[in-house]
């Protein structure tokens, strides 16, 4: 009996130690995850690290080595002993931008032509052929054919037609690497020549302009534009930004995202800027001097450590001009692995909810404001709850 009691007490002791150890690891991991890997601070302001960490058990270096560009690192410890994380700190100047919220038309041309898919074609003898199979892939960009730079679909068709069935050397970008391929066009039943691929050389759509910097640089969308068929972010050569008008709204419901439906008039007088980049943070470019800034207002930008859960506003146009609508920031992830999903917000404005159901397609890039500062932009909507969505930190968009 005593032997059983000893074993039982030993079991309880091991269970207690294991529970305490698991709890310690859980607390340590949560603290580590909540400390960002990288932050920006204002060059002319002293950062109150005690307030920033909001945890009395976390200590930090009181002296640091500063590099030539003003950046430095801070080592954080728990209980003054256990290392938690080394934060990269970058100093930036305070900045004001023109905040927008206007719908804009987007036209972008790809680098060369984008391969959407490949398939069968019937040759002159009536035999089904797949000339692109195991050679070219969906998502490839054809940039050159036989040493000639490819600018679009029409040129591709012309080069294939002129080739008359001889092997063609293709220079292709695949997963950001340049490779060379060889394909031979097949003569079809009507006497034309084809490669058996479907391609695209441009993309068009409507989004929301987020901000314009004093030098005319703009940012929009808050996420990159991907091809609807391949799912890959588009590699662009150039593009243009146009005025757009919202004509109607398809209201969002649980399971069915809504949409802003608009029109873009691709006339030169409606072109307001040029697009030079399509990154994971959105599209960037240069605004034409003096165009499309009359509806904007100048406000300072905010850093992610300044964002708080609670009341905020979004700025957008759903057909009757730019307005600010009430929302609430629910969660903040200062160390988000997905840089387009840095915080969660919920629309609380009754007027916006009654008209759109919450966040709808076309609102990506709508500025998010809090305490008089531009802190980010809307990027995604929750499919099963259109009142909620994700946002990106403005410092990521402007990085």
C-alpha positions in Angstrom: 0.0 0.0 0.0 2.8 2.4 0.9 4.6 1.6 -2.3 1.4 2.5 -4.3 1.1 5.8 -2.4 4.8 6.6 -3.2 4.2 5.9 -6.9 1.1 8.0 -6.8 2.8 11.0 -5.1 5.7 10.7 -7.6 3.1 10.7 -10.5 1.5 13.8 -9.1 4.8 15.5 -8.7 5.8 14.8 -12.3 2.4 15.9 -13.5 2.7 19.2 -11.5 6.2 19.8 -12.9 5.1 19.0 -16.4 2.1 21.3 -16.1 4.2 24.2 -14.7 6.8 23.6 -17.5 4.1 23.6 -20.2 2.6 26.8 -18.7 6.0 28.4 -18.6 6.7 27.5 -22.3 3.2 28.8 -23.3 3.6 32.1 -21.5 7.2 32.5 -22.9 6.0 31.7 -26.5 3.0 34.1 -26.3 5.3 36.9 -25.1 7.8 36.2 -27.8 5.1 36.1 -30.5 3.6 39.5 -29.4 7.0 41.3 -29.7 7.5 42.5 -33.3 10.6 41.5 -35.2 10.9 45.0 -36.7 9.5 48.4 -35.9 9.8 52.0 -37.0 10.2 54.9 -34.6 10.3 58.7 -35.1 13.8 60.1 -35.4 13.0 63.2 -33.3 11.1 61.5 -30.5 12.3 59.4 -27.6 10.5 56.0 -27.5 9.1 55.0 -24.2 9.9 51.3 -24.3 8.3 50.5 -21.0 5.0 51.8 -22.4 5.6 50.1 -25.7 6.1 46.6 -24.2 3.3 47.1 -21.6 4.7 44.2 -19.6 6.7 44.9 -16.4 8.5 41.6 -16.6 10.1 42.5 -19.9 13.4 44.4 -19.8 15.4 45.8 -22.6 18.9 47.2 -23.4 19.4 50.7 -22.1 22.3 51.4 -24.5 22.5 50.3 -28.2 24.9 50.6 -31.1 23.5 52.8 -33.8 24.4 52.2 -37.4 25.2 54.9 -40.0 21.6 54.9 -41.3 20.2 55.4 -37.8 18.9 51.9 -37.3 19.7 49.8 -34.3 18.7 46.7 -32.4 17.1 46.2 -29.0 17.4 42.9 -27.1 14.5 42.0 -24.9 14.6 39.7 -21.9 12.0 38.2 -19.7 12.6 38.5 -15.9 15.9 40.2 -16.8 17.5 36.8 -17.7 15.7 34.8 -20.4 16.3 36.3 -23.9 13.0 36.8 -25.8 13.8 38.5 -29.1 16.1 41.1 -30.8 14.0 43.8 -32.4 15.3 45.7 -35.5 14.5 49.3 -35.0 14.5 51.8 -37.9 14.2 55.5 -37.4 12.0 57.5 -39.8 10.9 61.1 -40.2 7.4 62.1 -39.4 5.4 62.3 -42.6 2.2 63.8 -43.9 0.4 62.4 -46.9 -2.8 63.2 -48.9 -5.3 60.6 -47.8 -7.7 59.5 -50.5 -10.4 56.8 -50.6 -11.4 57.5 -54.2 -12.2 54.7 -56.7 -9.7 54.4 -59.4 -9.5 52.4 -62.7 -6.4 50.2 -63.0 -4.9 49.2 -66.4 -1.6 47.2 -66.3 0.4 45.5 -69.0 2.3 42.3 -68.2 6.0 41.7 -68.9 5.6 39.9 -72.2 2.6 37.7 -72.2 1.3 35.6 -69.3 0.5 32.0 -70.0 -2.9 31.1 -68.6 -3.2 27.5 -69.7 -2.4 25.0 -72.4 -4.6 22.5 -74.3 -5.3 20.4 -77.3 -5.5 21.6 -80.9 -6.4 19.6 -84.0 -3.7 19.5 -86.7 -4.1 19.4 -90.5 -4.6 15.6 -90.5 -7.3 15.8 -87.8 -5.1 14.5 -85.0 -5.4 16.0 -81.6 -2.0 17.5 -80.5 -0.7 19.2 -77.4 2.4 21.1 -78.5 2.9 22.9 -75.2 2.5 19.9 -72.9 5.5 19.4 -70.5 7.2 22.4 -72.0 5.4 25.6 -70.9 3.5 26.0 -67.6 0.5 28.1 -66.4 2.0 31.3 -64.9 5.0 31.5 -67.2 5.8 34.9 -68.8 7.0 34.7 -72.4 9.3 37.6 -72.8 11.2 36.9 -76.1 10.7 34.7 -79.2 13.7 34.0 -81.3 15.5 37.0 -79.8 12.7 39.4 -80.3 11.2 41.2 -77.3 7.6 40.3 -76.9 5.2 43.2 -76.2 1.8 41.5 -76.4 -0.6 38.9 -77.8 -0.9 40.4 -81.3 2.9 40.2 -81.7 2.9 36.7 -80.5 0.3 35.6 -83.0 2.1 37.4 -85.8 5.5 35.7 -85.0 3.8 32.3 -84.8 2.1 32.9 -88.1 5.3 34.0 -89.8 7.2 31.1 -88.4 5.3 28.5 -90.5 5.9 25.5 -88.2 9.6 25.8 -87.5 11.0 25.4 -83.9 10.9 28.6 -81.9 13.2 29.6 -79.0 11.3 31.2 -76.1 12.7 33.1 -73.3 10.4 32.6 -70.3 10.2 34.0 -66.7 9.2 31.2 -64.4 9.0 31.9 -60.6 11.2 35.0 -61.2 13.9 32.9 -63.0 14.6 33.3 -66.7 14.8 30.0 -68.7 14.9 29.1 -72.4 12.4 26.7 -74.0 11.8 25.4 -77.5 8.3 25.0 -79.0 7.1 24.1 -82.5 3.8 25.5 -83.8 1.3 23.1 -85.2 -0.5 23.7 -88.5 -4.3 23.4 -87.8 -7.1 22.3 -90.1 -7.7 25.9 -91.4 -4.0 26.3 -92.4 -3.1 28.6 -89.5 -0.3 27.8 -86.9 -0.8 27.6 -83.2 1.2 26.9 -80.0 -1.8 25.5 -78.1 -1.6 28.1 -75.3 -4.0 30.7 -73.9 -2.3 34.0 -72.9 -3.0 37.4 -71.4 -1.1 40.6 -71.8 -3.1 43.1 -69.6 -5.4 43.4 -66.7 -8.1 45.9 -65.8 -10.2 46.6 -62.7 -11.4 49.0 -60.1 -9.8 49.6 -56.7 -9.3 52.3 -54.1 -6.5 54.9 -54.0 -5.1 55.0 -50.5 -2.6 58.0 -50.3 -0.4 60.3 -52.3 2.9 61.4 -51.0 4.2 65.1 -51.3 6.4 64.0 -54.2 3.4 62.5 -56.1 4.1 58.9 -55.3 0.8 57.0 -54.7 -0.2 53.7 -53.1 -3.4 51.8 -53.7 -5.1 48.5 -52.9 -2.9 47.3 -50.0 -2.3 43.9 -51.7 -0.8 42.8 -55.0 -2.9 42.1 -58.1 -2.9 38.4 -59.0 -4.2 36.7 -62.1 -7.7 35.2 -61.6 -6.8 32.0 -63.4 -3.2 31.3 -62.2 -3.4 32.9 -58.8 0.1 34.3 -59.3 0.9 37.9 -58.6 1.3 39.7 -62.0 4.7 40.8 -63.2 4.0 44.1 -64.9 5.9 46.2 -67.3 3.9 49.4 -66.8 0.4 50.6 -66.4 -1.9 53.6 -65.9 -4.3 54.9 -63.3 -7.7 56.4 -64.4 -10.6 58.1 -62.9 -13.5 55.7 -62.1 -17.1 56.1 -61.1 -19.2 53.7 -58.9 -22.5 52.9 -60.6 -24.0 50.3 -58.3 -23.4 48.0 -55.3 -23.9 44.3 -55.0 -24.4 43.9 -51.2 -22.3 41.3 -49.4 -23.8 38.5 -47.4 -22.3 35.6 -45.4 -20.7 33.3 -47.9 -21.0 35.7 -50.9 -18.7 38.7 -51.0 -20.3 41.9 -52.4 -18.9 44.2 -55.0 -18.6 47.8 -56.1 -19.6 48.0 -59.8 -18.1 50.9 -61.7 -17.1 52.3 -65.0 -13.6 53.4 -66.2 -13.3 55.7 -69.2 -10.0 55.0 -70.8 -9.5 58.4 -72.3 -6.3 60.4 -72.0 -8.0 63.2 -70.1 -9.1 60.7 -67.5 -5.6 59.3 -66.9 -4.3 60.5 -63.5 -1.1 58.6 -63.0 1.3 55.8 -64.1 1.7 52.5 -62.3 5.3 51.3 -61.9 5.0 48.4 -59.4 2.7 45.6 -58.3 4.1 44.2 -55.0 2.6 42.2 -52.1 1.9 45.6 -50.5 -0.2 46.9 -53.3 0.3 49.0 -56.5 2.6 52.0 -56.5 3.2 54.7 -59.1 3.4 58.4 -59.8 0.4 60.8 -59.9 0.2 63.3 -62.7 1.0 66.8 -61.3 -2.1 68.6 -60.2 -4.5 65.8 -60.9 -7.1 64.2 -58.7 -6.0 65.7 -55.4 -8.9 68.0 -54.9 -10.9 65.5 -52.8 -7.9 64.5 -50.5 -6.9 65.9 -47.2 -3.4 66.0 -45.6 -2.9 64.1 -42.4 0.1 62.5 -40.7 0.8 58.7 -40.9 0.8 56.5 -37.8 3.2 53.7 -36.8 1.9 50.3 -35.9 2.7 50.7 -32.2 0.4 53.7 -32.1 -2.6 51.7 -33.2 -5.1 50.7 -30.6 -8.1 48.4 -30.5 -11.3 50.4 -30.5 -12.9 53.1 -32.7 -11.5 54.1 -36.1 -12.8 55.2 -39.4 -12.5 54.1 -43.0 -12.6 56.5 -45.9 -14.2 55.4 -49.2 -16.6 56.3 -52.0 -19.5 53.9 -52.6 -21.2 56.1 -55.2 -22.0 59.4 -53.6 -18.6 60.9 -52.9 -15.9 60.2 -50.4 -17.1 59.8 -46.8 -15.7 58.6 -43.5 -17.5 55.6 -42.0 -17.2 54.2 -38.4 -15.4 51.0 -37.8 -13.7 49.2 -34.9 -10.3 47.6 -34.7 -10.6 44.3 -33.0 -7.1 42.7 -33.2 -3.6 43.9 -34.0 -0.8 41.6 -35.0 2.4 43.6 -34.9 4.4 40.6 -36.2 2.0 39.3 -38.8 3.5 36.7 -41.2 1.1 37.8 -43.8 1.9 41.4 -44.3 -1.6 42.1 -45.8 -3.4 40.9 -42.7 -1.9 43.0 -39.9 -5.1 43.9 -38.1 -8.8 42.9 -38.0 -11.5 45.5 -38.2 -15.3 45.5 -38.2 -17.6 48.0 -39.8 -20.0 49.5 -37.3 -21.4 52.3 -39.4 -25.2 51.7 -39.8 -25.4 53.5 -43.2 -22.5 51.6 -44.7 -23.8 48.3 -43.4 -27.3 48.9 -44.8 -25.9 49.7 -48.3 -23.0 47.3 -48.7 -23.3 44.8 -45.9 -19.8 45.8 -44.8 -16.6 45.4 -46.8 -17.0 44.6 -50.5 -14.7 44.0 -53.4 -13.5 47.3 -54.8 -12.9 48.7 -51.3 -9.4 47.3 -51.1 -7.1 50.2 -50.4 -9.7 52.2 -48.4 -7.7 54.2 -45.9 -8.1 53.4 -42.2 -7.8 56.4 -39.8 -7.4 56.5 -36.1 -6.8 59.5 -33.8 -6.3 61.8 -36.8 -3.6 59.6 -38.4 -3.5 57.3 -41.4 -2.7 53.9 -40.0 -3.4 51.5 -42.8 -5.8 50.3 -45.5 -8.4 47.6 -45.9 -7.2 44.5 -47.9 -9.5 41.6 -47.4 -13.1 40.8 -46.3 -14.1 37.7 -44.3 -16.2 35.6 -46.6 -18.5 34.3 -43.9 -18.8 37.7 -42.2 -18.6 40.7 -44.6 -18.8 43.2 -41.6 -15.2 42.1 -40.8 -12.0 42.3 -42.7 -8.2 42.6 -42.6 -6.0 45.7 -42.9 -2.4 46.4 -43.7 -0.2 48.8 -41.7 0.5 52.0 -43.7 4.2 51.6 -42.9 4.2 48.3 -44.9 2.5 50.0 -47.9 5.0 52.8 -47.9 8.1 50.6 -47.3 
